[in-house]
Amino acid sequence: MNTAYLLTGGNLGERVHNLAMARELIAAQTGNIIAASSLYETAAWGNTDQPAFLNQAIMIETPLNARQLIRRILKIEKKMGRVREEKYGPRLIDIDILLFNNEKHNYQFLKLPHPEMQNRRFALLPLAEIAPEIIHPVLKKTITELLQECKDELEVKKYS
């Protein structure tokens, strides 16, 4: 079994419902969900003229390899209505693989570990909730250490 850490997010439609649906589809099509963080709300990153995002980190155990997993994730996004129109644009759902075992990949469609996770508080905070001591395979620091060093100043708050 492989262990993967995913980040789900979205800022269009019924955000809470969309993240719940993503969890259901991930569990049905990729493997067992072992842990899920709280929901966190964050102002949009990159393209700031759009609604706030909700994000959640999820830990899964999967029999799939990293390439198989990203293919399934892309199908889940498409099934949920994701349309890729603009980089950092608004979206119903976004599912990223942050970490996959201790693997490092640099495929055109999949870079692992996620190349920007250490720069994004909205990824690190939920991940730190479920996996604070996991070590980044390139930076050799725990998620907690990366969060403490993160220079991203966007406010990330638990959503209730």
VENHUKA-V967342 format. One record per backbone hydrogen bond with DSSP energy under -0.5 kcal/mol. CO is the residue of the C=O (numbers start at 1). NH is the residue of the N-H. Records with the same first field share a line. If there is no record, write none. Layout:
# VENHUKA-V967342
CO=NH  NH
This chain:
# VENHUKA-V967342
2=62
3=101
4=6  60
5=98  99
6=58
7=96
8=56
9=94
10=54
13=15
14=18
15=19
16=20
17=21
18=22
19=23
20=24
21=25
22=26
23=27
24=28
25=29
26=30  31
30=64
32=34  61
35=59
39=159
40=55
41=157
42=53
45=47
46=48
48=50
53=42
54=10
55=40
56=8
57=37
58=6  60
59=34  35
60=4
61=32
62=2
65=69
66=70
67=71
68=72
69=73
70=74
71=75
72=76
73=77
74=78
75=79
76=80
77=82
78=81
83=85
86=89
88=47
91=11  12
94=9
96=7  98
98=113  114
99=5
100=103
105=112
107=110
110=107  112
112=105
114=117
116=119
117=120
119=121
120=123  124
121=125
123=127
124=128
125=129
126=130
127=131
128=132
131=134
132=144
134=136  143
136=140
141=136
142=146
143=147
144=148
145=149
146=150
155=43
157=41
